[in-house]
Amino acid sequence: MAQQPAAQQAPIIRQISVIGNERVEPETIASYLAVQPGQPFDPERLDISLKNLFATGLFSDVELSENQGALIVRVVENPIINRIIFEGNKRLDRDELIEEARLRPRQVFTRAKVRADVQRMLELYRRSGRFAAIIEPKVVQLEQNRVDLLYEIQEGPKTKVSRINFIGNKVFSDGDLRDVLATKESRWWKIFTSNDTFDPDRLAYDQQVLRQHYLNEGFADFRTVSAISELTPDREDFFITFTVEEGEVYEFGTIDVESEIRDVDASLFRAFLLMREGMTYNAEAIEKTVESLSNAAGLLGYAFVDVRPQISRDREARKINITFRVLDAPRVYVERINIGGNVVTLDRVIRREFRLQEGDAFNSALVSRSETRLKRLDFFREVTIDQIQGSEPDRMVLDVTVEEQATGQLNLGAGFSSLENFIFDFSIQQRNFRGMAQDLRLGLRLSGTRQEIDLGFTEPYFLGRRVAAGFDIFARKVDSSSFGSFFDTKSLGFSLRAGMAVSEYWTLSTRYTLRRDNVSILDGFLNSFFQNFYNVRTTDGVTDEDEITRRVGLYDVNGDGAVTLADFDTDGSGVSSISDLSVDERSVALSRGIQDSLGNRYQSILGYTLGFNTLNSVIRPTRGHSFYFSQDFAGLGGDVRYLRSSINFDNYWTPWQGWTFRIGGETGIIHGLGQDIRLSDKFFIGGPRIRGFDTAGMGPRDFSSEQSLGGTAYYIGRGELFFPLGDAALESGIQASAFVDVGSLFRAQEDELLECTFSQADFDAAEADSNLSSLNTNCLSGNSPAPRISVGIGFSWQSPFGPFRIDLSKTLKKQLGDRTQTLQFNVGTAF
């Protein structure tokens, strides 16, 4: 072939000129070109150059041209983002959206990046259940080639799951299978749950849950064929359809254990098998058996045991035979305990809660117990104990990681309670003082019924021993009129206390209290007592001559032939109304028992409490038991002598996730030692200890004055079921329960009042007929051990302002004179 003429060869690039750039240097632009001066104008290399420049994202337009041997590079730079603005977002805040986006202020604007960010933010809305969300980006041009990037957002409603359907299910109904799923169908009354919104991740989880459900019911061949979700045209609802193949039901065949650990016989492990031959196949039982066998080996000191189930399936007989092989492992000892994450809490505070020490034989139960004890300190948000291989096969390192939480509290609170009216609460407390687990507190409480200030200190390991010691100094005033009695009490004193662990779960604590009580009757009640007392003695307004003669003969002190207020004026100061009489002169109307209770008394009390506690939480337990027996002896000096005994017990268990049962109760009795029990030392029972009754609303009462007289014996029984309201309520700290309370307060020891001989129905009938004079209402009511019963529902909320509790109760059984209360609430304290 002949050589082409020179005129047809590509011209040579003599120079490169850049036009249109503002921020990017020409040299930088030239560095992206695939051609250089002195090289020919090669179309392929020019095409590569063009693509390189667009790939930088710096330019919205690039044009290459030739002019008299010069390569002209004409660019239009992308603008710089000045700021990013979001409008219309309410459910997701700016920080959440900006974190999901990639573009930032002072970065180069490109439409491709904006489109990608829109998709990311839409995906964020979809994960929160808002598939109808629309995001429209807009650009506001500014000077100096800058722009404001504006996202206009229409969030739309949450996309609910309208219907869940199943195809292929024969044994279980659609309703049964819906109950298993985490995703729930949307209904108007489900206000505390978020599981009725569509979530693709939750749908994938539901497929696993569905499979696990069938495997636990014996359907070993079950499989989910498909799970299809369809969005309605208005983008507000999803329809989900599961297609399943159930298969046949299998049973367990031969179950055996093989132990390769030299010193442990397989028969020992057989006691920990959770299934037997002939039982319906259950995949979860296999997993729990593996865990049970591992724990059993851990109890014997073999930490790193590998338990492998070998499964053999007989499809014809529909049997599944399993052999659990416990592989060989050395007996393990604790080489070292590492502690990390504690900034304030001293290492020794954590170590002394451990039931294992370095050098001890490993025991999984003791490790679990140690973790529980650390959590019950309530110093840590998280506690994890990892078991790590030590320097030798028979050595283990326990790696303890804690995440501390605030243990100091400065509370300034206000609220309102149906029990105490207004509440003002100030307290400062450090539960982990100096990082040594010491408890120091100062509190002040003011309410409609109580004013109290107290200072307390507790050392949990006194003198380095497992003995908790502390003291309390207190002053309080209690106005009993707010809950149906007629006296107030002022107390000033101190307490010394000490406690020790008798065993892992048993504790014994002792205490000594010295206090001065000043009991006084409220003036308004004293006037009321005296008025009733005077009405049955005065001759004013009496027309029956025989009655006048009787009253004069009994009560005419000054011998003027009539019974008037002057007969009660013992100091001769003169009297024209009841208010002119002194307190002592009006106190003649009080019973001997009430008079003996008034005035100053010193109480010297020595007491103890024997307790048993396996509860897994102090605030909201879900499993475990507690039992406490207490006695207090008053008479080691002082003016008051009695013996008070009480028992309190609780039992919690959780048969299903989120459902917790509680059975508990308490009882108490107080005996006077050579003297009657003073009014202020008696028991007063009512709400909230037994719901459905007013504060001190049950038990012995002076029926005519409706004043509570207290009792010397009581009992209370409680049954309660805590049930879930959904994940949203759980995360918000909301808990609901249904309850039944049973109890009684009796043994008033009021000899001057006879028991009422009429019932509540008799009283209501006489009152309706305006015939109350036919009944002797000057009597003692409610002094009976017969049970009072109430049922109801309650809601509690650990709000940011402190605890909130509301109970709605129905009293099923009460006694004459009892005061009921349908609604009780208590709004918190600290904020």
C-alpha positions in Angstrom: 0.0 0.0 0.0 1.3 3.4 -0.8 2.2 5.8 2.1 -0.6 8.5 2.7 0.3 12.1 1.9 1.5 14.3 4.8 -1.5 16.5 4.4 -3.8 13.8 5.6 -1.8 13.2 8.9 -3.4 14.5 12.2 -2.1 18.0 13.1 0.2 18.4 16.0 -0.9 20.1 19.3 1.2 23.2 19.7 -0.4 24.4 22.9 -3.3 23.7 25.3 -5.6 26.6 26.4 -8.2 26.3 29.2 -11.2 28.6 29.1 -14.1 29.0 31.6 -12.3 27.8 34.8 -12.8 29.9 37.9 -11.6 27.8 40.9 -9.7 24.9 39.2 -6.2 25.8 38.1 -5.4 25.2 34.3 -2.5 23.0 35.2 -4.9 20.8 37.2 -7.3 20.5 34.3 -4.4 19.7 31.9 -3.3 16.9 34.2 -6.5 15.0 33.4 -5.9 15.1 29.7 -4.6 12.1 27.8 -2.7 14.3 25.3 0.2 16.7 25.6 1.7 19.5 23.5 3.7 18.0 20.7 1.4 15.0 20.3 -1.1 14.7 17.4 -4.8 15.4 17.7 -5.8 11.8 18.3 -9.7 11.4 18.5 -9.5 8.4 20.7 -7.2 10.1 23.2 -9.3 13.2 23.1 -12.3 11.1 23.9 -10.5 9.6 26.9 -9.6 13.1 28.0 -13.2 14.2 27.9 -14.3 11.3 30.0 -11.5 11.9 32.5 -12.7 15.5 33.0 -16.3 14.6 33.5 -15.3 11.8 35.9 -13.8 14.4 38.3 -17.2 15.7 39.1 -15.9 19.2 39.0 -17.6 20.2 35.7 -21.1 20.3 34.4 -19.9 20.7 30.8 -16.7 20.2 28.9 -15.9 21.0 25.3 -12.7 20.2 23.3 -11.9 22.1 20.1 -8.9 22.9 17.8 -7.9 26.4 16.7 -4.8 26.8 14.5 -3.0 24.0 16.3 -4.1 24.9 19.8 -6.3 22.5 21.8 -9.0 24.6 23.4 -10.5 23.1 26.6 -13.7 25.0 27.4 -15.2 24.0 30.9 -18.2 25.0 32.9 -17.5 24.3 36.6 -20.0 22.8 38.9 -21.1 25.2 41.6 -20.1 24.9 45.2 -22.7 24.1 47.8 -23.2 27.0 50.2 -25.6 25.3 52.5 -28.1 22.4 52.6 -31.7 23.1 53.7 -34.4 20.7 54.7 -38.1 21.7 54.6 -41.1 19.7 55.7 -39.2 17.1 57.8 -40.9 16.4 61.2 -40.4 12.7 61.9 -36.7 12.7 61.0 -34.6 15.6 62.2 -31.9 17.4 60.2 -29.0 15.5 61.8 -30.5 12.1 60.8 -30.9 13.2 57.2 -27.6 14.9 56.8 -25.8 11.9 58.2 -27.5 9.7 55.6 -26.5 12.1 52.7 -23.1 12.3 51.2 -23.0 15.9 50.0 -21.9 18.5 52.5 -21.6 22.3 52.4 -18.4 23.6 50.6 -18.4 20.5 48.4 -18.9 20.5 44.6 -22.5 20.2 43.5 -23.4 17.5 41.0 -26.9 16.3 40.0 -25.8 12.6 40.2 -24.8 13.0 43.8 -28.0 14.8 44.6 -30.0 11.9 43.1 -28.0 9.4 45.1 -28.6 11.3 48.3 -32.3 11.5 47.6 -32.5 7.7 47.3 -30.5 7.3 50.5 -32.9 9.6 52.4 -35.9 7.9 50.9 -34.6 4.5 52.0 -34.2 6.0 55.5 -37.9 7.0 55.5 -38.8 3.5 54.2 -36.9 1.9 57.1 -39.1 4.0 59.4 -42.2 2.8 57.7 -42.9 5.8 55.4 -43.0 4.5 51.9 -45.2 7.5 50.7 -42.4 10.0 51.4 -41.4 12.3 48.5 -38.2 14.3 48.4 -37.8 17.0 45.7 -34.4 18.7 45.5 -34.2 22.3 44.4 -31.2 24.6 43.7 -31.0 28.2 44.5 -28.4 30.0 42.4 -26.0 32.4 44.3 -23.2 34.7 43.2 -19.7 33.4 42.7 -21.0 30.1 41.3 -22.5 29.0 44.6 -25.8 27.3 45.3 -28.1 26.5 48.2 -29.4 23.0 48.0 -33.0 22.7 49.2 -34.8 19.4 49.8 -38.6 19.8 50.0 -39.9 16.8 51.9 -43.4 15.4 52.1 -43.1 12.7 54.7 -46.5 11.3 54.3 -48.2 8.8 56.7 -46.6 5.6 58.0 -47.2 2.8 55.6 -49.2 0.2 57.5 -49.5 -3.5 57.1 -53.2 -3.8 56.2 -53.4 -7.6 55.7 -51.2 -10.7 56.2 -52.3 -13.8 54.2 -51.0 -17.3 54.2 -51.2 -19.9 51.4 -50.5 -23.6 51.9 -51.1 -23.7 55.7 -53.4 -26.6 56.8 -52.6 -27.4 60.4 -52.4 -23.8 61.7 -54.9 -21.1 60.9 -54.0 -17.7 59.5 -54.7 -16.2 62.9 -52.4 -18.6 64.7 -49.6 -17.8 62.3 -50.2 -14.1 62.6 -49.7 -14.3 66.3 -46.3 -15.8 65.8 -45.0 -13.0 63.5 -43.3 -9.9 64.7 -45.2 -7.9 62.0 -48.8 -7.2 63.0 -51.8 -6.1 61.1 -52.7 -2.4 61.6 -55.7 -1.7 63.7 -57.0 1.6 65.1 -56.6 0.6 68.7 -52.9 -0.4 68.4 -51.5 3.0 69.5 -48.6 1.7 71.5 -47.0 -0.5 68.9 -44.8 0.1 65.9 -44.9 -3.4 64.6 -47.8 -2.7 62.3 -45.6 -0.6 59.9 -43.9 -2.3 57.0 -40.2 -3.1 57.5 -38.3 -5.3 54.9 -35.8 -6.4 57.6 -38.7 -7.4 59.9 -40.3 -9.3 57.0 -37.0 -11.3 56.6 -37.0 -11.9 60.4 -40.6 -13.1 60.2 -39.7 -15.8 57.7 -37.2 -17.1 60.2 -39.7 -16.9 63.0 -42.3 -18.8 60.9 -39.8 -21.5 60.2 -38.8 -21.8 63.8 -42.4 -22.0 64.8 -43.1 -25.0 62.5 -39.8 -26.7 63.5 -40.8 -26.4 67.2 -44.1 -28.1 66.4 -42.5 -31.1 64.7 -42.6 -30.0 61.0 -39.0 -30.8 60.2 -39.5 -30.5 56.4 -41.2 -27.1 56.6 -40.1 -24.4 54.2 -41.3 -20.9 53.2 -41.8 -20.9 49.4 -42.2 -17.1 49.1 -43.0 -14.0 51.0 -44.4 -11.3 48.8 -45.2 -7.7 49.9 -47.5 -5.6 47.7 -47.8 -1.8 48.1 -51.2 -0.3 47.4 -51.4 2.5 44.7 -51.8 5.2 47.3 -48.6 3.9 49.0 -50.3 3.8 52.4 -50.8 0.1 52.9 -49.0 -3.2 52.3 -50.4 -6.6 51.7 -48.1 -9.5 52.7 -48.6 -13.0 51.5 -46.6 -16.0 52.7 -46.6 -19.2 50.7 -45.6 -22.2 52.8 -45.2 -26.0 52.6 -45.8 -27.6 56.0 -44.7 -31.1 55.4 -45.2 -34.0 57.9 -44.9 -34.1 61.7 -41.9 -35.9 63.1 -41.2 -37.4 66.5 -38.0 -37.9 68.4 -36.5 -41.3 68.0 -33.5 -42.6 69.9 -31.9 -39.9 72.1 -28.4 -40.6 73.5 -25.4 -38.8 74.9 -21.7 -39.8 74.3 -19.1 -38.2 76.6 -15.5 -38.0 75.5 -14.5 -36.3 78.8 -12.5 -38.9 80.6 -13.7 -38.3 84.2 -17.4 -37.7 83.3 -19.7 -40.5 82.5 -22.4 -40.0 79.8 -25.1 -41.1 82.3 -24.5 -37.9 84.2 -25.3 -35.8 81.2 -28.5 -37.8 80.4 -30.2 -36.1 83.3 -29.9 -32.8 81.4 -31.7 -34.0 78.3 -34.8 -32.0 77.5 -36.5 -34.4 75.2 -37.5 -38.1 75.3 -38.2 -40.7 72.7 -41.7 -40.4 71.3 -42.0 -36.7 72.0 -43.0 -34.4 69.1 -39.9 -33.1 67.3 -38.8 -29.6 68.6 -35.8 -27.8 67.1 -35.7 -25.4 70.0 -35.4 -28.3 72.4 -32.3 -29.4 70.6 -30.7 -25.9 71.0 -31.7 -25.8 74.7 -30.3 -29.3 75.3 -27.0 -28.2 73.8 -27.0 -25.2 76.1 -28.0 -27.4 79.1 -25.3 -29.9 78.5 -22.7 -27.1 78.1 -23.9 -25.6 81.4 -23.7 -29.0 83.1 -20.1 -29.4 81.9 -19.5 -25.8 83.2 -20.8 -26.7 86.6 -18.2 -29.5 86.7 -15.4 -27.1 85.7 -15.1 -27.8 82.0 -15.5 -24.4 80.4 -14.7 -24.9 76.7 -16.9 -27.8 76.0 -18.1 -28.4 72.4 -21.5 -30.3 72.3 -22.3 -31.5 68.8 -25.8 -33.0 68.0 -25.6 -35.7 65.3 -29.0 -35.9 63.7 -30.3 -38.9 61.7 -33.7 -38.5 59.9 -35.9 -41.5 59.1 -38.4 -40.1 56.6 -40.4 -43.3 56.3 -41.0 -43.7 60.1 -41.0 -39.9 60.5 -38.4 -40.2 63.3 -35.4 -38.1 64.1 -32.7 -39.8 66.1 -30.1 -37.6 67.9 -26.8 -38.4 69.6 -25.3 -35.5 71.5 -21.5 -35.8 71.5 -19.7 -34.0 74.4 -16.2 -33.6 73.0 -13.2 -33.9 75.3 -12.0 -30.8 77.1 -9.7 -30.2 80.1 -10.9 -29.1 83.5 -10.5 -25.4 83.6 -9.2 -23.0 86.4 -9.6 -19.3 86.5 -6.2 -17.9 85.7 -7.0 -14.2 85.8 -9.9 -11.8 86.2 -9.5 -8.7 84.1 -11.7 -5.7 84.8 -12.2 -2.8 82.4 -14.5 0.1 81.7 -14.6 1.2 85.4 -13.6 4.9 85.7 -15.1 5.8 89.1 -15.7 2.4 90.7 -12.7 0.8 92.4 -11.6 -2.6 91.2 -12.1 -4.1 94.6 -15.7 -3.1 94.7 -16.2 -5.2 91.5 -14.0 -8.1 92.6 -15.8 -8.5 96.0 -19.0 -9.2 94.1 -17.4 -12.2 92.4 -18.3 -15.7 93.6 -15.0 -16.9 91.9 -11.5 -15.9 92.7 -8.3 -16.3 90.6 -7.1 -19.8 91.0 -10.5 -21.3 91.7 -12.0 -24.1 89.5 -14.3 -22.7 86.9 -18.0 -22.9 87.6 -20.5 -21.4 85.1 -23.2 -21.0 87.7 -20.9 -18.9 89.9 -20.0 -16.8 86.9 -23.6 -16.2 86.2 -24.3 -15.4 89.8 -21.4 -12.9 89.8 -22.8 -11.1 86.8 -26.2 -10.9 88.5 -24.7 -9.4 91.6 -22.8 -6.8 89.6 -26.0 -5.8 87.8 -27.9 -5.5 91.0 -25.4 -2.9 92.3 -27.1 -0.6 89.8 -23.8 1.2 89.1 -23.4 0.0 85.6 -25.5 0.3 82.4 -23.9 -2.8 81.0 -22.0 -5.7 82.5 -20.5 -8.5 80.3 -18.2 -11.3 81.4 -16.4 -13.0 78.5 -14.7 -16.3 79.0 -11.3 -16.3 77.1 -8.8 -19.0 76.7 -5.9 -18.6 79.1 -2.2 -19.3 78.7 -2.8 -23.0 78.9 -5.6 -25.3 77.7 -6.8 -25.7 81.3 -6.6 -22.0 82.1 -9.3 -19.4 81.6 -9.4 -15.6 81.8 -12.6 -13.9 82.8 -12.7 -10.6 81.0 -15.2 -8.2 82.8 -16.3 -5.2 80.9 -18.6 -2.6 82.6 -20.1 0.6 81.3 -20.7 2.9 84.2 -23.8 5.0 84.6 -24.5 8.1 86.7 -24.8 7.1 90.4 -25.1 10.7 91.8 -28.6 12.2 91.8 -29.7 15.8 92.4 -33.4 15.8 92.3 -35.7 18.7 92.5 -39.3 17.5 92.1 -42.8 18.6 92.2 -46.0 16.7 91.6 -49.5 15.8 92.7 -50.8 12.6 94.2 -54.3 11.5 95.0 -52.7 10.2 98.3 -50.7 13.2 99.4 -52.0 16.1 97.3 -49.1 18.3 96.3 -45.6 17.0 96.6 -42.3 18.8 96.7 -39.2 16.7 96.8 -35.5 17.7 97.1 -32.8 15.1 97.5 -29.1 14.7 96.8 -27.6 11.3 96.8 -24.5 9.5 95.8 -24.9 5.7 95.7 -21.3 5.1 94.8 -19.6 7.7 97.0 -15.8 7.9 96.3 -16.2 4.8 94.0 -16.4 2.6 97.1 -20.1 1.8 96.8 -20.9 3.9 99.8 -24.4 5.5 99.9 -24.7 9.1 101.1 -28.0 11.0 100.9 -29.8 14.1 102.1 -33.5 14.4 101.5 -36.3 16.9 102.0 -39.9 16.1 101.3 -43.0 18.3 101.7 -46.5 17.2 100.9 -50.1 17.7 102.0 -49.6 15.1 104.7 -45.9 14.9 105.5 -42.9 17.1 106.0 -39.6 15.2 106.4 -35.9 15.8 106.3 -33.3 13.0 106.7 -29.6 12.3 106.4 -28.3 8.8 105.8 -25.0 7.0 105.2 -24.2 3.4 104.4 -20.9 1.6 104.2 -21.5 -1.8 102.4 -18.3 -3.4 103.6 -17.7 -2.1 107.1 -14.1 -2.5 108.3 -13.4 -4.6 105.2 -15.9 -7.3 106.2 -19.1 -8.4 104.5 -21.1 -6.3 106.9 -23.1 -3.2 105.8 -23.3 -0.5 108.4 -25.0 2.9 108.4 -26.9 5.6 110.2 -29.9 7.8 109.7 -30.9 11.1 111.3 -34.4 12.3 110.7 -37.1 14.8 111.6 -40.7 14.4 110.3 -44.2 15.6 110.8 -47.2 13.6 109.6 -50.7 15.0 109.5 -53.0 12.0 109.7 -56.2 14.0 109.1 -55.6 13.6 105.3 -56.2 9.9 105.5 -59.1 9.7 107.9 -57.6 10.1 111.4 -57.5 13.0 113.8 -53.9 13.5 115.1 -50.6 14.6 113.8 -47.2 13.3 114.9 -43.9 15.0 115.1 -40.8 12.8 115.3 -37.1 13.5 115.9 -34.5 10.8 116.2 -31.7 8.7 114.7 -31.1 5.0 113.7 -28.1 2.8 113.6 -28.2 -0.2 111.3 -26.0 -3.1 110.3 -26.6 -6.0 107.9 -24.7 -9.1 106.7 -25.0 -11.9 104.2 -25.8 -15.2 105.9 -25.4 -17.1 102.6 -25.6 -16.3 98.9 -29.3 -15.3 99.1 -30.0 -14.9 102.9 -29.3 -11.7 104.7 -29.7 -10.6 108.3 -29.9 -6.9 109.3 -30.2 -5.3 112.7 -31.2 -1.7 113.7 -31.5 0.5 116.7 -33.8 3.6 116.7 -34.2 6.3 119.3 -36.8 8.9 118.7 -39.1 11.3 120.4 -42.8 11.4 119.2 -45.1 14.2 120.0 -48.7 13.3 119.2 -51.4 15.9 119.3 -55.0 16.0 118.3 -56.0 18.5 115.6 -58.0 21.4 117.0 -60.9 21.0 114.6 -61.3 17.3 115.4 -61.1 18.1 119.2 -64.0 20.5 118.8 -66.0 18.0 116.9 -65.4 15.3 119.6 -66.4 17.7 122.3 -69.5 18.9 120.5 -70.7 15.3 120.2 -69.8 14.7 123.8 -71.6 17.9 125.0 -74.7 17.3 122.9 -75.6 14.1 124.9 -75.0 15.9 128.3 -76.4 19.5 128.0 -79.9 20.3 129.1 -80.2 23.1 126.5 -83.2 22.5 124.3 -84.3 19.3 126.2 -88.0 19.3 127.2 -88.3 15.9 128.8 -88.3 16.6 132.6 -87.1 13.1 133.5 -84.2 13.4 131.0 -83.3 16.9 132.4 -83.3 15.5 135.9 -81.0 12.6 134.8 -78.5 14.8 133.1 -78.4 17.4 136.0 -77.8 14.6 138.4 -74.9 13.3 136.4 -73.2 16.3 134.9 -74.3 19.5 136.8 -70.9 20.4 138.3 -71.6 23.9 139.5 -75.0 23.1 140.9 -77.0 25.7 139.0 -79.7 23.2 138.0 -78.7 23.0 134.4 -75.9 21.4 132.3 -74.1 24.1 130.3 -70.6 24.9 129.1 -69.9 26.4 132.5 -69.9 22.9 134.0 -66.8 22.1 131.9 -65.0 25.4 132.8 -62.7 23.8 135.4 -60.3 26.8 135.7 -63.2 29.3 136.2 -62.0 31.6 133.4 -65.5 32.0 132.0 -66.9 30.5 128.9 -69.5 31.6 126.3 -68.6 29.1 123.5 -66.6 25.9 123.0 -63.6 27.9 121.7 -63.3 29.5 125.2 -62.5 26.2 126.7 -58.8 25.2 127.0 -57.4 22.1 125.3 -57.4 20.2 128.6 -61.0 21.1 129.3 -62.1 19.9 125.9 -60.0 16.7 126.1 -62.5 15.3 128.6 -64.5 14.3 125.5 -61.7 11.9 124.4 -61.6 8.3 125.2 -59.0 7.1 127.7 -57.0 5.3 124.9 -56.8 8.5 122.9 -55.8 10.6 125.9 -53.0 8.1 126.7 -51.7 8.5 123.1 -51.3 12.2 123.3 -48.2 14.1 124.3 -44.4 13.4 124.2 -43.1 9.8 124.3 -39.6 8.5 123.8 -39.2 5.2 121.9 -36.1 3.1 122.1 -36.5 0.3 119.5 -34.2 -2.6 118.7 -35.1 -4.6 115.6 -33.9 -7.1 113.1 -34.9 -8.4 109.6 -34.1 -11.8 108.1 -34.4 -11.8 104.4 -34.2 -14.1 101.4 -33.9 -12.5 97.9 -33.3 -14.0 94.4 -35.1 -11.2 92.4 -33.2 -10.3 89.2 -34.0 -6.6 89.5 -34.6 -4.1 92.2 -36.9 -1.9 90.2 -38.8 -4.1 87.8 -38.2 -7.8 88.6 -39.4 -10.5 86.2 -38.3 -13.6 88.1 -37.2 -14.7 91.5 -38.5 -14.7 95.1 -38.2 -12.5 98.2 -39.1 -13.1 101.8 -38.6 -10.9 104.8 -39.4 -11.5 108.5 -39.0 -8.5 110.8 -39.4 -7.8 114.5 -39.0 -4.6 116.4 -38.9 -4.5 120.2 -39.7 -1.1 121.9 -38.8 -1.0 125.6 -35.1 -0.9 125.8 -35.6 2.3 127.8 -38.1 5.0 126.7 -41.8 5.3 127.5 -43.3 2.8 125.1 -43.2 -1.0 125.2 -44.4 -3.3 122.4 -43.3 -6.1 120.1 -44.1 -5.6 116.4 -43.7 -8.5 113.9 -44.2 -8.5 110.1 -43.7 -10.8 107.1 -43.4 -9.7 103.5 -43.0 -12.0 100.5 -43.1 -11.8 96.7 -42.8 -14.3 93.9 -42.2 -13.3 90.2 -42.0 -15.6 87.2 -42.3 -15.0 83.4 -43.8 -18.0 81.6 -43.9 -16.0 78.2 -41.8 -13.2 76.9 -43.2 -9.9 78.3 -45.8 -11.6 80.6 -44.8 -11.6 84.3 -46.9 -13.0 87.1 -46.5 -11.7 90.7 -47.9 -13.4 93.8 -47.1 -11.7 97.1 -48.4 -10.6 100.4 -47.6 -9.2 103.8 -48.9 -9.5 107.4 -48.1 -7.8 110.7 -49.1 -7.8 114.3 -48.2 -5.6 117.3 -48.5 -6.6 121.0 -48.4 -4.1 123.8 -46.0 -5.2 126.6 -47.8 -4.2 129.8 -49.6 -1.2 128.2 -52.0 -0.5 125.4 -50.8 0.3 121.9 -50.7 4.0 121.3 -52.8 5.3 118.4 -49.7 6.5 116.4 -48.1 3.1 116.7 -51.0 1.2 115.2 -51.2 0.0 111.6 -53.2 2.1 109.1 -53.9 0.3 105.9 -55.3 1.4 102.6 -54.2 2.7 99.2 -51.7 2.3 97.6 -50.8 -0.8 99.6 -54.2 -2.3 98.9 -55.7 -0.7 95.8 -59.3 0.2 95.6 -59.3 1.8 99.1 -58.6 5.3 100.2 -55.5 6.0 102.3 -56.2 4.4 105.7 -59.6 3.6 104.2 -60.1 0.2 105.6 -60.2 -1.2 109.1 -61.5 -0.1 112.5 -63.3 3.3 112.5 -65.4 5.4 114.8 -68.5 5.3 112.7 -70.1 8.4 114.1 -67.1 10.6 113.4 -65.7 8.6 110.5 -62.2 8.7 112.1 -59.8 5.8 111.5 -58.7 4.2 114.8 -56.1 1.9 113.3 -55.5 -1.8 114.1 -52.9 -4.0 115.7 -53.1 -6.8 113.1 -53.4 -6.9 109.3 -52.8 -9.0 106.3 -52.6 -8.3 102.5 -52.4 -10.6 99.5 -51.6 -9.5 96.0 -51.9 -11.2 92.6 -50.8 -9.3 89.6 -50.1 -10.0 85.9 -47.8 -7.6 84.0 -48.5 -7.7 80.3 -46.8 -6.1 77.2 -48.3 -3.1 75.3 -45.8 -3.3 72.4 -42.3 -2.4 71.7 -42.9 1.4 71.6 -44.4 1.2 75.1 -41.6 -0.9 76.4 -39.0 1.5 75.0 -40.9 4.4 76.6 -40.9 2.7 80.0 -44.7 2.1 80.1 -45.9 -1.0 81.8 -49.5 -2.3 82.4 -50.9 -4.8 84.8 -54.1 -6.4 86.0 -54.3 -7.1 89.7 -56.4 -8.4 92.6 -55.8 -7.3 96.2 -57.1 -9.0 99.3 -56.6 -7.8 102.8 -57.9 -6.7 106.2 -57.0 -4.6 109.3 -58.5 -5.5 112.6 -58.0 -5.7 116.4 -58.6 -2.1 117.2 -58.4 -2.6 121.0 -60.9 0.2 121.6 -62.8 -1.0 124.7 -65.0 2.2 125.1 -66.7 1.7 121.7 -69.1 -1.2 121.1 -69.1 -3.0 117.8 -71.7 -1.7 115.3 -74.8 -4.0 115.2 -76.1 -2.8 111.8 -74.9 -3.3 108.3 -74.2 -0.8 105.5 -77.5 -1.7 104.0 -79.3 -1.0 107.3 -77.6 2.4 107.5 -78.4 3.3 103.9 -82.1 2.4 104.5 -82.3 4.4 107.7 -80.7 7.4 106.1 -83.1 7.2 103.1 -86.0 7.1 105.5 -84.6 9.9 107.7 -84.6 7.5 110.6 -81.0 7.5 111.7 -82.1 8.0 115.3 -83.2 4.3 115.3 -79.5 3.2 115.0 -76.8 3.6 117.6 -74.1 5.1 115.3 -71.7 5.8 118.2 -70.0 2.5 117.5 -66.9 0.8 116.2 -67.1 -0.4 112.5 -64.7 -2.4 110.3 -63.0 -4.2 113.2 -63.2 -7.6 111.4 -60.6 -9.9 109.9 -63.1 -10.6 107.0 -61.3 -10.0 103.7 -61.7 -6.9 101.6 -61.3 -7.6 97.9 -60.5 -5.3 94.9 -59.6 -5.8 91.3 -58.4 -3.5 88.6 -55.8 -2.5 86.1 -52.8 -0.2 86.5 -50.3 1.6 84.3 -46.8 2.8 85.3 -44.5 5.0 83.4 -40.8 5.8 84.1 -41.2 9.3 82.7 -38.4 11.9 82.4 -40.1 13.6 85.3 -40.0 10.6 87.6 -42.3 7.6 88.1 -46.0 7.9 87.3 -48.5 5.4 88.5 -52.2 5.2 87.9 -54.6 2.5 89.1 -58.3 2.0 88.2 -59.9 -0.3 90.8 -63.2 -1.9 91.5 -64.0 -2.9 95.1 -65.7 -6.3 95.2 -66.0 -6.7 98.9 -65.7 -4.2 101.8 -66.8 -3.8 105.4 -69.0 -1.2 107.2 -67.2 2.1 107.3 -64.6 1.4 104.7 -63.8 4.2 102.3 -63.1 3.1 98.7 -61.3 4.9 95.9 -61.8 4.0 92.3 -58.9 6.0 90.8 -55.5 6.5 92.4 -52.6 8.2 90.8 -49.2 9.4 91.8 -47.1 11.7 89.6 -43.5 11.6 90.3 -40.9 13.2 92.0 -37.6 13.9 90.4 -37.0 16.1 87.4 
